[in-house]
Amino acid sequence: MGRTLISVFILTYLHLTVMTTLCVSVQAEDAELLIYPNRSHFYSGETIEFRCDVDGQHWNTTLKRNGHFVQWGYFTPLILSDLTVDMSGDYQCTAQSLDFTHETKDSNVISISVSADRPRAELTADGHTVLRGTRTFPSLTCSVSDSDNDWNYEWEIHGSDYLHVYTGAQTITPPEAAKYMCRGFIFGYTADDKIYTEDSNAVYIKYILPEKATIKVKNPEFCPGETIRMSCEMTSDEYRYTLTWFEWKTTSQIHLTGKNKFVISNASEAHSGEYRCRWTLSPYTFTEWSPPVTFTAINPKARVKASTSFLPAGGIVTLRCSVTPCSSGWKYYWYKDTQDTLLQTTEEAVLNITERGRYWCRGGRDSPVHHTDFSEPISIRESRKPPPVKNTPVKGTPVKGTLAKGTLVKNSPVKGTPVKGTPVKGTQAKQPSAK
């Protein structure tokens, strides 16, 4: 009897133990899907590790994406390498126990997205200049459009002759005048694996010297072909003997020179416009731009004049060409009848002609030659009257005069000889009276 009771007790205990174990297994929490790196947004080429966690027990694991089989494993992480865009989707794992129950458990769902292109960081500043001698610097902020990830920030400082790279906050106060760039990064599958954004735009923080620059020039008006000369002066001599560069800003571009003189040879109309200058101690330290000086190309005009408009028979007419306001260094080009017919080129501004016609002139100088416009034409006509002939009287000889109707021309008398006159119609010549 006693043995029977003991056997019943043992069987009951074993039954209860098995039932308790089965109940615990059925009531256990479902599997949990974990990923590393713990992010939802990835980029092409990255690696993801999936773990299907079921109370630390040994289970067979199946990984699915959007309900379709991806990978199978036994108590090991499931790894996807070299991610591509088509690997985006909803991931879930199913765990199956290795005991006689063959129990299965489904995990939570994790959605991930994969982008082909990495974003570009954007660098903004609430100012770009610092007055030298003060320490009031603007703030710089590095931003990344991908807000799904927790970005870290790397900064580059490009000095005049060095590059400094460091990891910092999203917003910094620049420590010096220099060129700044930034980029964001997140950590990848390993501790050494960093996923970087594209580099940001550059922002320049500059020191402004308190001294003022000015342009000095003799005359801002010039004729094409002339040489333009100007100088950049500063109100202080403090930096005159330091390593100083000069920047010249024209309407279209900026020139960097080692001298405060700026010379333009053989200037043309294209060199017209505003000019400014500034003194530069380094690529990021300089004065403000000087007030502008406007250079203007003057179009010189040619004019032709003649000694007379009538060409006498057998005579000459002298033409004179003048160019104003730029009056030196010209050669003179002469044209007859049409502006396509070059008559002659002269070093002097004078041309003697012996033929009638229409004449033009224009000036030209330098190489290549800069020509003025054509002058207004001048017309030279032939004279219809012969040139007047002057009679020179001989002493003691009567001079023959030209009679005009109704007048009497008296001849010069010879001493001791009576003067004979020629009577005019209707009058009587007087006879000399006897004394």
Contacts in CASP RR format, 6 or more apart in sequence:
PFRMAT RR
TARGET T0000
AUTHOR 0000-0000-0000
METHOD contacts of the structure
MODEL  1
MGRTLISVFILTYLHLTVMTTLCVSVQAEDAELLIYPNRSHFYSGETIEF
RCDVDGQHWNTTLKRNGHFVQWGYFTPLILSDLTVDMSGDYQCTAQSLDF
THETKDSNVISISVSADRPRAELTADGHTVLRGTRTFPSLTCSVSDSDND
WNYEWEIHGSDYLHVYTGAQTITPPEAAKYMCRGFIFGYTADDKIYTEDS
NAVYIKYILPEKATIKVKNPEFCPGETIRMSCEMTSDEYRYTLTWFEWKT
TSQIHLTGKNKFVISNASEAHSGEYRCRWTLSPYTFTEWSPPVTFTAINP
KARVKASTSFLPAGGIVTLRCSVTPCSSGWKYYWYKDTQDTLLQTTEEAV
LNITERGRYWCRGGRDSPVHHTDFSEPISIRESRKPPPVKNTPVKGTPVK
GTLAKGTLVKNSPVKGTPVKGTPVKGTQAKQPSAK
22 101 0 8 1.000
25 97 0 8 1.000
25 101 0 8 1.000
25 103 0 8 1.000
26 103 0 8 1.000
28 54 0 8 1.000
28 55 0 8 1.000
28 105 0 8 1.000
29 55 0 8 1.000
30 105 0 8 1.000
30 106 0 8 1.000
30 107 0 8 1.000
30 108 0 8 1.000
31 52 0 8 1.000
31 53 0 8 1.000
31 54 0 8 1.000
31 59 0 8 1.000
31 93 0 8 1.000
31 94 0 8 1.000
31 95 0 8 1.000
31 105 0 8 1.000
31 106 0 8 1.000
31 107 0 8 1.000
32 52 0 8 1.000
32 53 0 8 1.000
32 54 0 8 1.000
32 107 0 8 1.000
32 108 0 8 1.000
33 50 0 8 1.000
33 51 0 8 1.000
33 52 0 8 1.000
33 53 0 8 1.000
33 91 0 8 1.000
33 92 0 8 1.000
33 93 0 8 1.000
33 107 0 8 1.000
33 108 0 8 1.000
33 109 0 8 1.000
33 110 0 8 1.000
34 50 0 8 1.000
34 51 0 8 1.000
34 52 0 8 1.000
34 53 0 8 1.000
35 48 0 8 1.000
35 49 0 8 1.000
35 50 0 8 1.000
35 51 0 8 1.000
35 91 0 8 1.000
35 110 0 8 1.000
35 112 0 8 1.000
36 48 0 8 1.000
36 49 0 8 1.000
36 51 0 8 1.000
36 189 0 8 1.000
37 48 0 8 1.000
37 186 0 8 1.000
37 187 0 8 1.000
37 188 0 8 1.000
37 189 0 8 1.000
39 112 0 8 1.000
39 148 0 8 1.000
39 149 0 8 1.000
39 186 0 8 1.000
40 110 0 8 1.000
40 111 0 8 1.000
40 112 0 8 1.000
40 113 0 8 1.000
40 148 0 8 1.000
41 112 0 8 1.000
41 113 0 8 1.000
41 115 0 8 1.000
41 146 0 8 1.000
41 148 0 8 1.000
41 149 0 8 1.000
42 48 0 8 1.000
42 83 0 8 1.000
42 112 0 8 1.000
42 113 0 8 1.000
42 114 0 8 1.000
42 115 0 8 1.000
43 83 0 8 1.000
43 114 0 8 1.000
43 115 0 8 1.000
43 116 0 8 1.000
43 117 0 8 1.000
43 118 0 8 1.000
43 195 0 8 1.000
44 82 0 8 1.000
44 83 0 8 1.000
44 84 0 8 1.000
44 85 0 8 1.000
44 114 0 8 1.000
44 115 0 8 1.000
44 116 0 8 1.000
45 81 0 8 1.000
45 82 0 8 1.000
45 83 0 8 1.000
45 84 0 8 1.000
46 83 0 8 1.000
46 114 0 8 1.000
46 188 0 8 1.000
46 189 0 8 1.000
46 195 0 8 1.000
47 79 0 8 1.000
47 80 0 8 1.000
47 81 0 8 1.000
47 82 0 8 1.000
47 83 0 8 1.000
47 188 0 8 1.000
47 189 0 8 1.000
47 193 0 8 1.000
48 79 0 8 1.000
48 80 0 8 1.000
48 83 0 8 1.000
48 112 0 8 1.000
48 189 0 8 1.000
49 77 0 8 1.000
49 78 0 8 1.000
49 79 0 8 1.000
49 189 0 8 1.000
50 63 0 8 1.000
50 71 0 8 1.000
50 77 0 8 1.000
50 78 0 8 1.000
50 79 0 8 1.000
50 80 0 8 1.000
50 91 0 8 1.000
50 93 0 8 1.000
51 77 0 8 1.000
51 78 0 8 1.000
52 59 0 8 1.000
52 61 0 8 1.000
52 63 0 8 1.000
52 78 0 8 1.000
52 93 0 8 1.000
52 94 0 8 1.000
52 95 0 8 1.000
52 107 0 8 1.000
54 95 0 8 1.000
54 97 0 8 1.000
54 105 0 8 1.000
57 97 0 8 1.000
58 74 0 8 1.000
58 75 0 8 1.000
58 98 0 8 1.000
59 75 0 8 1.000
59 95 0 8 1.000
59 96 0 8 1.000
59 97 0 8 1.000
59 98 0 8 1.000
59 105 0 8 1.000
60 72 0 8 1.000
60 73 0 8 1.000
60 74 0 8 1.000
60 95 0 8 1.000
60 96 0 8 1.000
60 98 0 8 1.000
61 72 0 8 1.000
61 73 0 8 1.000
61 74 0 8 1.000
61 75 0 8 1.000
61 76 0 8 1.000
61 78 0 8 1.000
61 93 0 8 1.000
61 94 0 8 1.000
61 95 0 8 1.000
62 69 0 8 1.000
62 71 0 8 1.000
62 72 0 8 1.000
62 73 0 8 1.000
62 93 0 8 1.000
62 94 0 8 1.000
62 95 0 8 1.000
62 96 0 8 1.000
63 69 0 8 1.000
63 70 0 8 1.000
63 71 0 8 1.000
63 72 0 8 1.000
63 78 0 8 1.000
63 91 0 8 1.000
63 92 0 8 1.000
63 93 0 8 1.000
64 70 0 8 1.000
64 91 0 8 1.000
64 92 0 8 1.000
64 93 0 8 1.000
64 94 0 8 1.000
65 87 0 8 1.000
65 89 0 8 1.000
65 90 0 8 1.000
65 91 0 8 1.000
66 89 0 8 1.000
66 90 0 8 1.000
67 90 0 8 1.000
67 92 0 8 1.000
70 78 0 8 1.000
70 80 0 8 1.000
70 91 0 8 1.000
71 78 0 8 1.000
71 80 0 8 1.000
78 93 0 8 1.000
80 87 0 8 1.000
83 114 0 8 1.000
84 114 0 8 1.000
85 114 0 8 1.000
85 115 0 8 1.000
85 116 0 8 1.000
86 114 0 8 1.000
87 112 0 8 1.000
87 114 0 8 1.000
88 112 0 8 1.000
88 113 0 8 1.000
88 114 0 8 1.000
89 111 0 8 1.000
89 112 0 8 1.000
89 113 0 8 1.000
90 109 0 8 1.000
90 110 0 8 1.000
90 111 0 8 1.000
91 109 0 8 1.000
91 110 0 8 1.000
91 111 0 8 1.000
91 112 0 8 1.000
92 106 0 8 1.000
92 107 0 8 1.000
92 108 0 8 1.000
92 109 0 8 1.000
92 110 0 8 1.000
93 106 0 8 1.000
93 107 0 8 1.000
94 104 0 8 1.000
94 105 0 8 1.000
94 106 0 8 1.000
94 107 0 8 1.000
95 104 0 8 1.000
95 105 0 8 1.000
95 107 0 8 1.000
96 102 0 8 1.000
96 103 0 8 1.000
96 104 0 8 1.000
96 105 0 8 1.000
97 103 0 8 1.000
97 104 0 8 1.000
113 148 0 8 1.000
115 146 0 8 1.000
118 195 0 8 1.000
118 196 0 8 1.000
118 197 0 8 1.000
118 198 0 8 1.000
119 144 0 8 1.000
119 145 0 8 1.000
119 146 0 8 1.000
119 197 0 8 1.000
119 198 0 8 1.000
120 145 0 8 1.000
120 197 0 8 1.000
120 198 0 8 1.000
120 199 0 8 1.000
120 200 0 8 1.000
121 142 0 8 1.000
121 143 0 8 1.000
121 144 0 8 1.000
121 153 0 8 1.000
121 182 0 8 1.000
121 183 0 8 1.000
121 184 0 8 1.000
121 197 0 8 1.000
121 198 0 8 1.000
121 199 0 8 1.000
121 200 0 8 1.000
122 142 0 8 1.000
122 143 0 8 1.000
122 144 0 8 1.000
122 145 0 8 1.000
122 200 0 8 1.000
122 201 0 8 1.000
123 140 0 8 1.000
123 141 0 8 1.000
123 142 0 8 1.000
123 143 0 8 1.000
123 180 0 8 1.000
123 181 0 8 1.000
123 182 0 8 1.000
123 200 0 8 1.000
123 201 0 8 1.000
123 202 0 8 1.000
123 203 0 8 1.000
124 140 0 8 1.000
124 141 0 8 1.000
124 143 0 8 1.000
124 203 0 8 1.000
125 138 0 8 1.000
125 139 0 8 1.000
125 140 0 8 1.000
125 141 0 8 1.000
125 203 0 8 1.000
125 205 0 8 1.000
126 138 0 8 1.000
126 139 0 8 1.000
127 138 0 8 1.000
128 138 0 8 1.000
128 203 0 8 1.000
128 204 0 8 1.000
128 205 0 8 1.000
128 206 0 8 1.000
129 205 0 8 1.000
129 206 0 8 1.000
129 207 0 8 1.000
129 208 0 8 1.000
130 136 0 8 1.000
130 137 0 8 1.000
130 138 0 8 1.000
130 177 0 8 1.000
130 205 0 8 1.000
130 206 0 8 1.000
130 207 0 8 1.000
130 208 0 8 1.000
131 207 0 8 1.000
131 208 0 8 1.000
131 210 0 8 1.000
132 207 0 8 1.000
132 208 0 8 1.000
132 209 0 8 1.000
132 210 0 8 1.000
132 285 0 8 1.000
137 173 0 8 1.000
137 174 0 8 1.000
137 175 0 8 1.000
137 205 0 8 1.000
138 173 0 8 1.000
138 174 0 8 1.000
138 205 0 8 1.000
139 171 0 8 1.000
139 172 0 8 1.000
139 173 0 8 1.000
140 171 0 8 1.000
140 172 0 8 1.000
140 173 0 8 1.000
140 174 0 8 1.000
140 180 0 8 1.000
140 182 0 8 1.000
140 203 0 8 1.000
140 205 0 8 1.000
141 170 0 8 1.000
141 171 0 8 1.000
142 153 0 8 1.000
142 155 0 8 1.000
142 170 0 8 1.000
142 171 0 8 1.000
142 182 0 8 1.000
142 183 0 8 1.000
142 184 0 8 1.000
142 200 0 8 1.000
143 170 0 8 1.000
144 151 0 8 1.000
144 184 0 8 1.000
144 197 0 8 1.000
146 197 0 8 1.000
149 186 0 8 1.000
150 186 0 8 1.000
151 170 0 8 1.000
151 184 0 8 1.000
151 185 0 8 1.000
151 186 0 8 1.000
151 197 0 8 1.000
152 167 0 8 1.000
152 168 0 8 1.000
152 184 0 8 1.000
152 185 0 8 1.000
152 186 0 8 1.000
152 187 0 8 1.000
153 167 0 8 1.000
153 168 0 8 1.000
153 169 0 8 1.000
153 170 0 8 1.000
153 182 0 8 1.000
153 183 0 8 1.000
153 184 0 8 1.000
153 185 0 8 1.000
154 165 0 8 1.000
154 166 0 8 1.000
154 167 0 8 1.000
154 168 0 8 1.000
154 182 0 8 1.000
154 183 0 8 1.000
154 184 0 8 1.000
154 185 0 8 1.000
154 196 0 8 1.000
155 165 0 8 1.000
155 166 0 8 1.000
155 167 0 8 1.000
155 168 0 8 1.000
155 172 0 8 1.000
155 180 0 8 1.000
155 181 0 8 1.000
155 182 0 8 1.000
156 163 0 8 1.000
156 164 0 8 1.000
156 165 0 8 1.000
156 180 0 8 1.000
156 181 0 8 1.000
156 182 0 8 1.000
156 199 0 8 1.000
157 163 0 8 1.000
157 164 0 8 1.000
157 165 0 8 1.000
157 166 0 8 1.000
157 174 0 8 1.000
157 175 0 8 1.000
157 176 0 8 1.000
157 178 0 8 1.000
157 179 0 8 1.000
157 180 0 8 1.000
158 178 0 8 1.000
158 179 0 8 1.000
158 180 0 8 1.000
158 181 0 8 1.000
158 202 0 8 1.000
159 176 0 8 1.000
159 178 0 8 1.000
159 179 0 8 1.000
159 283 0 8 1.000
159 284 0 8 1.000
160 178 0 8 1.000
160 282 0 8 1.000
160 283 0 8 1.000
160 284 0 8 1.000
174 180 0 8 1.000
174 205 0 8 1.000
176 205 0 8 1.000
177 205 0 8 1.000
177 206 0 8 1.000
177 207 0 8 1.000
177 282 0 8 1.000
177 284 0 8 1.000
177 285 0 8 1.000
178 204 0 8 1.000
178 205 0 8 1.000
178 284 0 8 1.000
179 202 0 8 1.000
179 203 0 8 1.000
179 204 0 8 1.000
179 283 0 8 1.000
179 284 0 8 1.000
180 202 0 8 1.000
180 203 0 8 1.000
180 204 0 8 1.000
180 205 0 8 1.000
181 199 0 8 1.000
181 200 0 8 1.000
181 201 0 8 1.000
181 202 0 8 1.000
181 203 0 8 1.000
182 199 0 8 1.000
182 200 0 8 1.000
183 196 0 8 1.000
183 197 0 8 1.000
183 198 0 8 1.000
183 199 0 8 1.000
183 200 0 8 1.000
184 196 0 8 1.000
184 197 0 8 1.000
185 194 0 8 1.000
185 195 0 8 1.000
185 196 0 8 1.000
185 197 0 8 1.000
186 194 0 8 1.000
186 195 0 8 1.000
187 193 0 8 1.000
187 194 0 8 1.000
187 195 0 8 1.000
188 194 0 8 1.000
188 195 0 8 1.000
204 284 0 8 1.000
205 284 0 8 1.000
206 284 0 8 1.000
206 285 0 8 1.000
206 286 0 8 1.000
207 284 0 8 1.000
207 285 0 8 1.000
207 286 0 8 1.000
208 286 0 8 1.000
208 287 0 8 1.000
208 288 0 8 1.000
209 239 0 8 1.000
209 279 0 8 1.000
209 281 0 8 1.000
209 285 0 8 1.000
209 286 0 8 1.000
209 287 0 8 1.000
209 288 0 8 1.000
211 234 0 8 1.000
211 235 0 8 1.000
211 236 0 8 1.000
211 238 0 8 1.000
211 239 0 8 1.000
211 279 0 8 1.000
211 287 0 8 1.000
212 234 0 8 1.000
212 235 0 8 1.000
212 287 0 8 1.000
212 288 0 8 1.000
212 290 0 8 1.000
213 232 0 8 1.000
213 233 0 8 1.000
213 234 0 8 1.000
213 277 0 8 1.000
213 278 0 8 1.000
213 279 0 8 1.000
213 287 0 8 1.000
213 288 0 8 1.000
213 289 0 8 1.000
213 290 0 8 1.000
214 232 0 8 1.000
214 233 0 8 1.000
214 234 0 8 1.000
214 235 0 8 1.000
214 290 0 8 1.000
214 291 0 8 1.000
215 230 0 8 1.000
215 231 0 8 1.000
215 232 0 8 1.000
215 233 0 8 1.000
215 275 0 8 1.000
215 276 0 8 1.000
215 277 0 8 1.000
215 290 0 8 1.000
215 291 0 8 1.000
215 293 0 8 1.000
216 230 0 8 1.000
216 231 0 8 1.000
216 232 0 8 1.000
216 233 0 8 1.000
217 228 0 8 1.000
217 229 0 8 1.000
217 230 0 8 1.000
217 231 0 8 1.000
217 293 0 8 1.000
217 295 0 8 1.000
218 229 0 8 1.000
220 293 0 8 1.000
220 294 0 8 1.000
220 295 0 8 1.000
220 296 0 8 1.000
221 295 0 8 1.000
221 296 0 8 1.000
221 297 0 8 1.000
221 298 0 8 1.000
222 228 0 8 1.000
222 267 0 8 1.000
222 271 0 8 1.000
222 295 0 8 1.000
222 296 0 8 1.000
222 297 0 8 1.000
222 298 0 8 1.000
223 297 0 8 1.000
223 298 0 8 1.000
223 300 0 8 1.000
223 325 0 8 1.000
223 326 0 8 1.000
223 370 0 8 1.000
224 267 0 8 1.000
224 268 0 8 1.000
224 269 0 8 1.000
224 297 0 8 1.000
224 299 0 8 1.000
224 370 0 8 1.000
225 266 0 8 1.000
225 267 0 8 1.000
225 268 0 8 1.000
225 365 0 8 1.000
225 366 0 8 1.000
225 370 0 8 1.000
226 267 0 8 1.000
226 326 0 8 1.000
227 263 0 8 1.000
227 264 0 8 1.000
227 265 0 8 1.000
227 266 0 8 1.000
227 267 0 8 1.000
228 262 0 8 1.000
228 263 0 8 1.000
228 264 0 8 1.000
228 267 0 8 1.000
228 271 0 8 1.000
228 295 0 8 1.000
229 261 0 8 1.000
229 262 0 8 1.000
229 263 0 8 1.000
230 261 0 8 1.000
230 262 0 8 1.000
230 275 0 8 1.000
230 277 0 8 1.000
230 293 0 8 1.000
231 260 0 8 1.000
231 261 0 8 1.000
231 262 0 8 1.000
232 246 0 8 1.000
232 248 0 8 1.000
232 260 0 8 1.000
232 262 0 8 1.000
232 277 0 8 1.000
232 278 0 8 1.000
232 279 0 8 1.000
232 290 0 8 1.000
233 260 0 8 1.000
234 240 0 8 1.000
234 279 0 8 1.000
234 287 0 8 1.000
239 279 0 8 1.000
239 281 0 8 1.000
242 281 0 8 1.000
243 281 0 8 1.000
244 258 0 8 1.000
244 279 0 8 1.000
244 280 0 8 1.000
244 281 0 8 1.000
245 256 0 8 1.000
245 257 0 8 1.000
245 258 0 8 1.000
245 279 0 8 1.000
245 280 0 8 1.000
245 281 0 8 1.000
246 256 0 8 1.000
246 257 0 8 1.000
246 258 0 8 1.000
246 259 0 8 1.000
246 260 0 8 1.000
246 262 0 8 1.000
246 277 0 8 1.000
246 278 0 8 1.000
246 279 0 8 1.000
246 280 0 8 1.000
247 254 0 8 1.000
247 255 0 8 1.000
247 256 0 8 1.000
247 257 0 8 1.000
247 277 0 8 1.000
247 278 0 8 1.000
247 280 0 8 1.000
247 286 0 8 1.000
248 254 0 8 1.000
248 255 0 8 1.000
248 256 0 8 1.000
248 257 0 8 1.000
248 262 0 8 1.000
248 275 0 8 1.000
248 276 0 8 1.000
248 277 0 8 1.000
249 255 0 8 1.000
249 275 0 8 1.000
249 276 0 8 1.000
249 277 0 8 1.000
249 278 0 8 1.000
249 289 0 8 1.000
250 271 0 8 1.000
250 273 0 8 1.000
250 274 0 8 1.000
250 275 0 8 1.000
251 273 0 8 1.000
251 274 0 8 1.000
255 262 0 8 1.000
256 280 0 8 1.000
260 277 0 8 1.000
260 279 0 8 1.000
262 275 0 8 1.000
262 277 0 8 1.000
264 271 0 8 1.000
266 366 0 8 1.000
267 297 0 8 1.000
268 297 0 8 1.000
268 370 0 8 1.000
269 297 0 8 1.000
271 295 0 8 1.000
271 297 0 8 1.000
272 295 0 8 1.000
272 296 0 8 1.000
272 297 0 8 1.000
273 294 0 8 1.000
273 295 0 8 1.000
273 296 0 8 1.000
274 292 0 8 1.000
274 293 0 8 1.000
274 294 0 8 1.000
274 295 0 8 1.000
275 292 0 8 1.000
275 293 0 8 1.000
275 294 0 8 1.000
275 295 0 8 1.000
276 289 0 8 1.000
276 290 0 8 1.000
276 291 0 8 1.000
276 292 0 8 1.000
276 293 0 8 1.000
277 289 0 8 1.000
277 290 0 8 1.000
278 286 0 8 1.000
278 287 0 8 1.000
278 288 0 8 1.000
278 289 0 8 1.000
278 290 0 8 1.000
279 286 0 8 1.000
279 287 0 8 1.000
280 286 0 8 1.000
280 287 0 8 1.000
298 325 0 8 1.000
298 326 0 8 1.000
299 372 0 8 1.000
299 373 0 8 1.000
300 323 0 8 1.000
300 324 0 8 1.000
300 325 0 8 1.000
300 326 0 8 1.000
300 363 0 8 1.000
300 372 0 8 1.000
301 323 0 8 1.000
301 324 0 8 1.000
301 372 0 8 1.000
301 373 0 8 1.000
301 375 0 8 1.000
302 321 0 8 1.000
302 322 0 8 1.000
302 323 0 8 1.000
302 361 0 8 1.000
302 362 0 8 1.000
302 363 0 8 1.000
302 372 0 8 1.000
302 373 0 8 1.000
302 374 0 8 1.000
302 375 0 8 1.000
303 321 0 8 1.000
303 322 0 8 1.000
303 323 0 8 1.000
303 324 0 8 1.000
303 375 0 8 1.000
303 376 0 8 1.000
304 319 0 8 1.000
304 320 0 8 1.000
304 321 0 8 1.000
304 359 0 8 1.000
304 360 0 8 1.000
304 361 0 8 1.000
304 375 0 8 1.000
304 376 0 8 1.000
304 377 0 8 1.000
304 378 0 8 1.000
305 319 0 8 1.000
305 320 0 8 1.000
305 322 0 8 1.000
305 378 0 8 1.000
306 317 0 8 1.000
306 318 0 8 1.000
306 319 0 8 1.000
306 320 0 8 1.000
306 359 0 8 1.000
306 378 0 8 1.000
306 380 0 8 1.000
307 317 0 8 1.000
307 318 0 8 1.000
307 319 0 8 1.000
307 320 0 8 1.000
308 317 0 8 1.000
309 378 0 8 1.000
309 379 0 8 1.000
309 380 0 8 1.000
309 381 0 8 1.000
310 317 0 8 1.000
310 380 0 8 1.000
310 381 0 8 1.000
310 382 0 8 1.000
310 383 0 8 1.000
311 317 0 8 1.000
311 353 0 8 1.000
311 354 0 8 1.000
311 355 0 8 1.000
311 356 0 8 1.000
311 380 0 8 1.000
311 381 0 8 1.000
311 382 0 8 1.000
311 383 0 8 1.000
312 383 0 8 1.000
312 387 0 8 1.000
313 382 0 8 1.000
313 383 0 8 1.000
313 386 0 8 1.000
313 387 0 8 1.000
314 354 0 8 1.000
315 354 0 8 1.000
316 352 0 8 1.000
316 353 0 8 1.000
316 354 0 8 1.000
317 352 0 8 1.000
317 353 0 8 1.000
317 354 0 8 1.000
317 380 0 8 1.000
318 350 0 8 1.000
318 351 0 8 1.000
318 352 0 8 1.000
318 353 0 8 1.000
319 334 0 8 1.000
319 350 0 8 1.000
319 351 0 8 1.000
319 352 0 8 1.000
319 353 0 8 1.000
319 359 0 8 1.000
319 361 0 8 1.000
319 378 0 8 1.000
320 349 0 8 1.000
320 350 0 8 1.000
320 351 0 8 1.000
321 332 0 8 1.000
321 334 0 8 1.000
321 349 0 8 1.000
321 350 0 8 1.000
321 351 0 8 1.000
321 361 0 8 1.000
321 362 0 8 1.000
321 363 0 8 1.000
321 375 0 8 1.000
322 349 0 8 1.000
323 330 0 8 1.000
323 363 0 8 1.000
323 372 0 8 1.000
329 365 0 8 1.000
330 349 0 8 1.000
330 363 0 8 1.000
330 364 0 8 1.000
330 365 0 8 1.000
331 345 0 8 1.000
331 346 0 8 1.000
331 347 0 8 1.000
331 363 0 8 1.000
331 364 0 8 1.000
331 365 0 8 1.000
332 345 0 8 1.000
332 346 0 8 1.000
332 347 0 8 1.000
332 348 0 8 1.000
332 349 0 8 1.000
332 351 0 8 1.000
332 361 0 8 1.000
332 362 0 8 1.000
332 363 0 8 1.000
332 364 0 8 1.000
333 342 0 8 1.000
333 345 0 8 1.000
333 361 0 8 1.000
333 362 0 8 1.000
333 363 0 8 1.000
333 364 0 8 1.000
333 371 0 8 1.000
334 342 0 8 1.000
334 343 0 8 1.000
334 344 0 8 1.000
334 345 0 8 1.000
334 346 0 8 1.000
334 351 0 8 1.000
334 359 0 8 1.000
334 360 0 8 1.000
334 361 0 8 1.000
335 341 0 8 1.000
335 342 0 8 1.000
335 343 0 8 1.000
335 359 0 8 1.000
335 360 0 8 1.000
335 361 0 8 1.000
335 362 0 8 1.000
335 374 0 8 1.000
336 343 0 8 1.000
336 355 0 8 1.000
336 357 0 8 1.000
336 358 0 8 1.000
336 359 0 8 1.000
337 357 0 8 1.000
337 358 0 8 1.000
339 360 0 8 1.000
339 374 0 8 1.000
343 351 0 8 1.000
343 359 0 8 1.000
344 351 0 8 1.000
351 361 0 8 1.000
353 359 0 8 1.000
353 380 0 8 1.000
355 380 0 8 1.000
356 380 0 8 1.000
356 381 0 8 1.000
356 382 0 8 1.000
357 379 0 8 1.000
357 380 0 8 1.000
357 381 0 8 1.000
358 377 0 8 1.000
358 378 0 8 1.000
358 379 0 8 1.000
358 380 0 8 1.000
359 377 0 8 1.000
359 378 0 8 1.000
359 379 0 8 1.000
359 380 0 8 1.000
360 374 0 8 1.000
360 375 0 8 1.000
360 376 0 8 1.000
360 377 0 8 1.000
360 378 0 8 1.000
361 374 0 8 1.000
361 375 0 8 1.000
362 371 0 8 1.000
362 372 0 8 1.000
362 373 0 8 1.000
362 374 0 8 1.000
362 375 0 8 1.000
363 371 0 8 1.000
363 372 0 8 1.000
364 370 0 8 1.000
364 371 0 8 1.000
364 372 0 8 1.000
391 399 0 8 1.000
391 400 0 8 1.000
393 399 0 8 1.000
393 412 0 8 1.000
396 412 0 8 1.000
396 414 0 8 1.000
397 414 0 8 1.000
398 411 0 8 1.000
398 412 0 8 1.000
398 414 0 8 1.000
399 411 0 8 1.000
399 412 0 8 1.000
401 409 0 8 1.000
401 411 0 8 1.000
402 409 0 8 1.000
403 409 0 8 1.000
403 422 0 8 1.000
406 424 0 8 1.000
406 425 0 8 1.000
407 424 0 8 1.000
408 421 0 8 1.000
408 422 0 8 1.000
408 424 0 8 1.000
410 419 0 8 1.000
410 421 0 8 1.000
411 419 0 8 1.000
411 421 0 8 1.000
413 419 0 8 1.000
418 432 0 8 1.000
421 429 0 8 1.000
423 429 0 8 1.000
END
